[in-house]
Amino acid sequence: MVSVTVKVDYKGKSYQTNVLTDPNANQEQILQQALHQVQKQWSE
């Protein structure tokens, strides 16, 4: 596992999050993980 810092836009705001992912994951998979983390954190 590797830690990747990703900046994503969610509801008009930018968020920076760390993603633990497989070293062989492609950029799209990493971005989807990051967006899912931000959505989970900020949706209620």
Residue pairs with C-beta under 8 A, 6 or more apart in sequence:
1 20
1 21
1 22
1 23
2 20
2 21
2 22
2 23
3 18
3 19
3 20
4 18
4 19
4 21
4 30
5 16
5 17
5 18
5 19
6 16
6 17
6 18
6 19
6 30
6 31
6 34
7 14
7 15
7 16
8 14
8 15
8 17
8 31
8 34
8 35
8 38
9 15
10 35
10 38
10 39
10 42
11 42
15 38
15 42
17 34
17 37
17 38
19 30
19 33
19 34
19 37
21 29
21 30
21 33
25 33
